[in-house]
Every structure is written in structure tokens, then in C-alpha cells.
Amino acid sequence: MKKINYNIELQPELLAIPGMTSGNERKFLYQYAEKSFEGNGKIVDLGCWLGATSLSLASGLRKNKKAGINGKQIFAYDLFYWDESLEKHVAGTKHEKQLKP
């Protein structure tokens, strides 16, 4: 796998999505999808929650010329379960107090 450059700047919208992943984790997903994934196998996002990881992968895939048309899919799965303990992760965002158990 190619070396990950953690000094790249991601689009602000990729970092603005509430999530349980760090900026460096999102950079890794973006760069993996853009530079390392060659269309062999599938990209599966387990626990996509509000889409932070899915959008990071999709943004990288969009620029990937090696993946081919069939390699530009992401299979995203989540329980889509909400409880009050998750509210802290969306504090100060448009999702605050909008999602209910």
C-alpha cells in the first residue's frame, strides 16, 4: 500500500461531518480509496453512522482512475440505532437534538 500523507488538506465538508473517526483516519480512507484501491474486491464500510467514513471513501474513489467503473462502489452498513449517549458526538452541529431514539 502506498504511504499515507497525513499532511494533506481534506475538503472542509469531509471534516465537518460528525463522526467517531479522527481527521487522520478520514485522510487514510480518502487516500486509500484514491491511490491504493485498484478495484479488486469490494470496499465495505461497517458502521457508517452519519457518513463521515463513507464520504471520505467516496471522495477518494471519485478521483481514482485505476478502480474502473465496477470498483467505484461502497457497500455501507449500519444499525442506524440512536440513543442519548450519542448526542455528545453531534453537539454544535445541525444534528443536535434532531435525532431521537
QUISUL-V16615 format. One record per backbone hydrogen bond with DSSP energy under -1.0 kcal/mol. CO is the residue of the C=O (numbers start at 1). NH is the residue of the N-H. Records with the same first field share a line. If there is no record, write none. Layout:
BEGIN
CO->NH ; NH
END
This chain:
BEGIN
5->8
11->14 ; 15
12->16
22->26
23->27
24->28
25->29
26->30
27->31
28->32
29->33
30->34
31->35
32->36 ; 37
43->75
45->77
48->51
51->55
52->56
53->57
54->58
55->59
56->60
57->61
58->62
61->64
69->72
75->45
77->47 ; 48
83->86
84->87
86->89
87->90
90->93
93->96
95->98
END
